[in-house]
Amino acid sequence: MLVHIDQRQSDLATSAELAELASSAGLETIGCLSSKRKIPHPKTFVGGGKVDEIASWIAERECDLIVFGDDLSPTQERNLEKALQRRVLGRTGLILEIFARRARTHEGKLQVELAQLDHAASRLVRGWSHLDRQRGGSGRGAGSGSGLGGAGETQLEADQRMLGNRIKQINGRLANVRRQRALNRRGRTRSDTSTISLAGYTNAGKSTLFNRLCNAGVHAEDQLFATLDPTLRNLVLPIIGKAVLADTVGFIRALPHGLVDAFRATLEEVSQSDLILHVVDGSASLKEERIHEVNRVLGEIDASEIPQLMVYNKIDLMEEAPRIERGSDGRPIKVWVSGVTGDGGDLLLGAIAERLAEDAIETIITLGPEDGRMRARFFEIGAVVEENICEDGSIEIHLKIQESSLRKIVGHRRDLLR
């Protein structure tokens, strides 16, 4: 059973969003109770009258779980479970259930487990007072008097210790992942390889677009959080040549802080990239609100200063034609595409190249017959504007290319540079 409380916090906070989250978690919804409330009740979030209404509703139906569309404090969760005699789940717990179902790689599973343990740790406090009965030894030693010793380790303390040890262990493993990613990024930096990251609201079509651009075969489905595990693939761009495109987890309204922290190793790919492709579901009715939520999360991971190219996806559902919108300085700022049909793909690649190749230069070089490999490399990265064959058999090539790429390709042949 779903319980949606309208607090007017966001236009995205709807009963439809809650139902979609529940469906993504594999739950069968039997009904939804909605009401308006400005200030949550400190004990039950919804107040005594609404608790009685929920109890009456579930008494007539087969219901195993009650899901609230907002976060519940540990106290509110326990009070509701006691009053309703059912398991109660808040928004964070529900999203964690979805993440647990979606994680496929070892790293993804570690990150989800860390978020789950952090969430569970706050719900152990005073939760199991009925287990606080374990006593220490008799205390009868040399020089000791009679009587019992102090309390030993309670079940609650033992569970807290075990949780703490596991959290420490997972953090250590994720630190190794973070170090490995940092090494990979340094390698890309040394080779002048640009990194582009896909970011956007969940189910905006990032993975479909990723597959279209890189022919990657990444799992893509019309559901929330279809992709959790980061995927990096090579991408060949005009002028730029080889770059790396990273697909990451989608964002959502009020994404739990614990998940942001747990997935920090993954999200660092976004915060360390050269350009963010902010993918927007162009067919969604609340586009601006979703853009705001994505930018808020990007601020949390220190990625708000990285240049963005807005990509309005799903034009096949909008009756829109592929196009580019440019800013006052002539740079591309928005591109309309379809990840499903591929329409606008070439426009997007060109726009990405323009944004990354802001230090591009135009030059003319003359190659001899022995420089065939070099000529092929220029064509491979799409840097050739025009070429002419001279009478002596040499080839004059007009290039638009990044200066660093030009120097890397010509190598020791500095005589070619004008």
Secondary structure, DSSP 8 states (H G I E B T S, - for coil): -EEEEE-SS-TT--HHHHHHHHHHTT-----EEEEE-SS-BTTTBS-HHHHHHHHHHHHTS--SEEEESS---HHHHHHHHHHHSSEEE-HHHHHHHHHHHH--SHHHHHHHHHHHHHHHHTTTTTTTGGGTT-B------TT--SS---B---HHHHHHHHHHHHHHHHHHHHHHHHHHHHHHHHHHHHTT-EEEEEEEBTTSSHHHHHHHHH-------SSTT---S-EEEEEEETTTEEEEEEE---B-TT--HHHHHHTHHHHHHHHT-SEEEEEEETT-TTHHHHHHHHHHHHHHTT-TTS-EEEEEE-GGGTT---EEEE-TTS-EEEEE--TTT-TTHHHHHHHHHHHH-TTEEEEEEEE-GGGHHHHHHHHHTT-EEEEEE-TTS-EEEEEEEEHHHHHHHHTT-GGG--
